[in-house]
Structure formats: C-alpha cells, structure tokens
Amino acid sequence: MAKPTVLVVDDAAYNIDVLMAALGEDYTVRVATDGAAALSSVKKSPPDLILLDVMMPVMDGFEVCRRLKDDPTAWDIPIIFLTARNEDADEAQGLEMGAVDYITKPFSTIVVKARVRNHLELKEHRNHLEELVQQRTADLQRLSGLLAETEEHQLKMISRELHDQIGQNLNAIGLNLTLLKSLPGEPTPAAVISRLDESLAIIKDTSARIRNLMEEIRSPVLDDYGLLAALLHYSDQCSRRSGLKIVTQGKDIRHRPSVPVESACYRIAQEALTNITKHARATEVFITLKKSKKTLVMTIEDNGVGYDEDAISGTMKSWGLITMKERALAVGGRCRVKSRRGIGTSVIVEVPL
C-alpha cells in the first residue's frame, strides 16, 4: 500500500530538513520553497496533506491557502499552517480560510507527527463516508429506476385493460341500445326512447372519460411516435381543456431515448402542466425539447404568478415538485425549478442519453 503524501511548503531549509526527518519514515514527503512552487506541485499531483508556512516572500501562506480552497480539484486537501505567527488573530484567520489546524513555531516534531496522523485518518474516514454515500445514492437510483419501470408496466396493463375490456364492453352496450331503438314492430314508447337516448349519452360520455384516462395513464402516442409527438399531443389536449396557450417545440432526436427516459420526461411534463393549470394562473406555457451533447434537455416555462425561491421548501410539497425531481433522479438526471414572483416558473429537466 502506497504511503500518504505530505507536501511541506516552507522557505527555511532548516525547517524542511527537520520535517523530512520526522515524517519521511511514514510518509512520502514533497517539498516546495515558495507559494508558486506549492501551487504548481499540487496541480501536478495533489498530495494527501499540506504543511504550509505563512511567512514566505512574494506569496504568503494565506494567499496559497485561499487559492487552493478556490480550486475545485484541491479544496478538500487538509492544510495545516506551521508558522512563527502566534497571535490569536492569525490563527483565527487561518482556520477561517479553511485550514484544519494551526501549529506555531518553534514546533515539536512529536506534535506535528500526531497532528498529521490525526488529520490523515480523518480524511480517510471522510473519503470512506463519501464513497458510502455515493454507493447508497447509486443503489437508490437503481431502485428508483426499477420502481419507475414497474409503475410504467402496471399503468400500461391498466390502460390495455381499459381499452380491451371496459371500452369494448361499453361499445357493445351502446350497440345493443341502438338496436333496441330500431327494432321492427310496434312503435317504441317515447319514454323508452328518452331513456335509451339518455343511456347512449352516458355511454358516450363514459367512453370519452376512459379515453382521457388512458391518455393520462399511458400515452399510445408516446409508445408509437416518441416523446416530442406525445408532448405535442398532450399539450394540445391540455390547452383545449384549460384554455392555456401552450407552445411545444423541438426536434425529433435521431436515436430515441430509452423507454424509462421518455416515460420520466413525459410524466414530469404532465405534472408540470397540472401544477400550472391549478396554481400558476398563467396564460402561456412554452415547452422546449432539445439535445445538448449527450444530454436530453426539456424546459417548461410559464408566465404565471411564480413564487419566492426562499419559500421553495414549503411550496414543493403542495406543487408536487418532489415527485418531478424523483422521476428525473430515477433515470440518472436532475430536475431544477426556477421561479420569481410575478414573473413565472421554469422547470428544467436534464437527463443523460
């Protein structure tokens, strides 16, 4: 197993010699004698920990620390200041900048070794916890994906049952009632004709409701023609029902996304349009579907009342945004919501292809 690497940054040769002698047996020790060299060394190969002097020419240790904490590839490297500046204000400044410890000179090598060992162990534990979180997140994502697939399968079965059984039964009842109206022989009493007409109207209305329910449950357009066609079809229906002006635009993606991805985006669009019609008091909605590199991007924007971003945690529960975010997460994507009171709300869905 490779030894942890410690970068010693100090412009005093004596301090470097002492630290190399104290740490060299247990760690791989690299040396930099000024701030620029330290930054270059970290960029070339990030160490596991940095022992950093404060008082150096040209670029002091505080500036080196600031630059490292601004670097996304180096911000999490533990930094221990090792300096002759022993004022409380100096120590407070170093810790506020993100250093994990502050040791004043003249230092004890026993203390330095103990502090280095402790902080390397803490870093190892933190890295292990991060790996566990990433693993659990991946497990949850896979589970969410399986649940989403199961849900879509069940909804597809329900939609088929509505079409093949209930829909056909209603059609058969309608045909029978129509035949009763036209039976030969004595004229059918007006009261019976009225009842038959009323029953036929009820059957017609019920059939229409079932067709709408089937569209909500599982869009045959989505299965047959893809996501853009399904969004165009659904937004047209939603516009007719609500009176909203809904503009859907985009290009067909050359290679269709997977079924789970298409289903997740379609469900999110449904939820977003439901939220808009119920809560937003909008007059216009714009839906855009496009491919950006290897990512499918869907945006849904309205010109409604919007809400304050600070209140999003309370708003999410009532507007169903959690469900939208979970659907995106289940297929490895993300769903962001941006809103401004009096301006409107945007839902941005990004899913890898």
Secondary structure by P-SEA (a helix, b strand, c coil): cccbbbbbbcccaaaaaaaaaacccccbbbbbccaaaaaaaaaaccccccccccccccccaaaaaaaaaacccccccbbbbbcccccaaaaaaaaaacccccccccccaaaaaaaaaaaaaaaaaaaaaaaaaaaaaaaaaaaaaaaaaaaaaaaaaaaaaaaccaaaaaaaaaaaaaaaaccccccccaaaaaaaaaaaaaaaaaaaaaaaaaaaacccccccccaaaaaaaaaaaaaaacccbbbbbbbcccccccaaaaaaaaaaaaaaaaaaaccccccbbbbbbbbcccbbbbbbbbccccccccaaaaaaaaaaaaaaaaaaaaacbbbbbbbccccbbbbbbbbcc
